[in-house]
């Protein structure tokens, strides 16, 4: 499947910018799935916040964060990442329904529910994630989960 039908959440996308144990597998998945990845503005904000939090925790340096921000901007400008807008009213309604139906048994967090609702609203078929709760919710909603 091409990247165009995959929703890549920030836990997976982050692996392309900060090198850790999962980065090689994620880079390999990305090489096999060419084309622009859809990135919601919500996903972009979460990714940036995740990296900024890593600076706060001293997991990465401030210069590494600046390099990430520049690389992210370049990936958007050059079309490797495609910013997409969502009808937030529909996403939030769907998220509330998913929360009511699945959170009592899956323990999903709000951001997990928002990612899955976003993927569903974008008519994605796959969700690429390293988040276990989010993966269980995605599977319950009929999405194929990929964990490179």
MOKAZI-V219181 format. One record per residue. N is the residue number from 1. PSI is psi as a letter, one per 20 degrees, with the letter a starting at -180 (* if undefined). OMEGA is omega in degrees with one decimal (NA if undefined). NEAR is the number of other ideal C-beta (glycine too) atoms within 10 Angstrom. Layout:
BEGIN
[[N,PSI,OMEGA,NEAR] [N,PSI,OMEGA,NEAR]]
END
This chain:
BEGIN
[[1,q,179.4,11] [2,r,-178.7,10] [3,h,-174.5,21] [4,i,179.0,14] [5,j,-179.2,16] [6,p,171.7,22] [7,p,-179.4,29] [8,o,-178.5,30] [9,r,-174.0,26] [10,h,178.9,24] [11,h,178.1,22] [12,g,-177.9,24] [13,h,179.1,23] [14,h,-177.3,21] [15,i,177.7,23] [16,i,-176.6,22] [17,h,178.2,20] [18,p,-174.1,16] [19,p,173.4,11] [20,a,-172.8,10] [21,h,-177.2,7] [22,i,-172.1,18] [23,h,-178.7,15] [24,g,179.3,12] [25,g,-179.8,14] [26,g,177.8,23] [27,h,177.3,14] [28,g,177.3,11] [29,g,-177.4,20] [30,h,178.8,19] [31,h,-179.3,8] [32,i,-178.4,11] [33,m,-176.3,19] [34,r,-179.9,11] [35,r,-177.7,13] [36,p,172.7,17] [37,p,175.2,23] [38,p,178.0,21] [39,o,176.8,21] [40,q,177.0,23] [41,h,173.3,12] [42,g,178.5,16] [43,h,177.4,24] [44,g,179.9,17] [45,g,179.9,11] [46,h,178.5,19] [47,g,178.8,22] [48,g,179.6,15] [49,h,177.6,11] [50,g,179.9,16] [51,h,177.4,21] [52,h,176.7,14] [53,h,177.4,12] [54,h,174.7,17] [55,g,179.5,16] [56,g,-179.6,9] [57,i,-177.3,7] [58,k,173.8,8] [59,h,173.9,12] [60,q,-179.6,18] [61,r,175.7,11] [62,g,176.0,10] [63,h,176.7,9] [64,h,177.1,15] [65,g,178.9,19] [66,h,177.2,12] [67,g,176.4,13] [68,g,-177.9,22] [69,g,178.5,14] [70,g,179.0,10] [71,g,178.2,13] [72,g,178.5,20] [73,g,178.3,11] [74,g,179.4,11] [75,h,177.2,18] [76,g,-179.2,15] [77,h,-176.7,9] [78,j,172.4,9] [79,j,175.7,10] [80,h,172.2,18] [81,p,-180.0,23] [82,o,177.7,14] [83,p,179.1,12] [84,q,176.1,17] [85,q,178.8,7] [86,q,170.5,18] [87,n,-169.6,9] [88,h,177.6,16] [89,g,179.6,8] [90,g,179.3,13] [91,g,-178.6,22] [92,h,175.8,14] [93,g,178.4,13] [94,g,179.1,18] [95,g,178.2,23] [96,g,178.2,12] [97,g,178.1,12] [98,g,178.9,21] [99,g,-178.9,19] [100,g,-176.2,9] [101,h,-168.8,13] [102,h,-174.6,19] [103,h,178.2,16] [104,h,-179.6,9] [105,h,-177.0,9] [106,i,180.0,20] [107,k,-177.9,12] [108,q,177.6,24] [109,r,-177.6,15] [110,g,-178.1,10] [111,h,176.0,16] [112,g,-179.3,27] [113,g,178.9,24] [114,h,177.1,25] [115,g,-179.0,29] [116,g,177.6,30] [117,h,177.4,24] [118,g,179.0,24] [119,g,179.6,27] [120,g,179.7,20] [121,h,178.3,19] [122,j,179.3,14] [123,k,177.3,8] [124,q,178.5,20] [125,h,-178.1,13] [126,q,173.3,18] [127,p,178.8,27] [128,o,-176.3,27] [129,q,170.1,27] [130,j,-178.2,17] [131,o,-174.6,21] [132,g,-179.1,14] [133,g,178.6,16] [134,h,178.8,24] [135,g,179.2,22] [136,g,178.0,18] [137,g,-179.9,28] [138,g,178.2,27] [139,g,178.7,14] [140,h,-179.1,15] [141,j,176.0,16] [142,j,176.3,8] [143,q,173.1,20] [144,p,-179.7,14] [145,p,177.8,16] [146,p,175.5,18] [147,n,-175.5,16] [148,*,NA,19]]
END
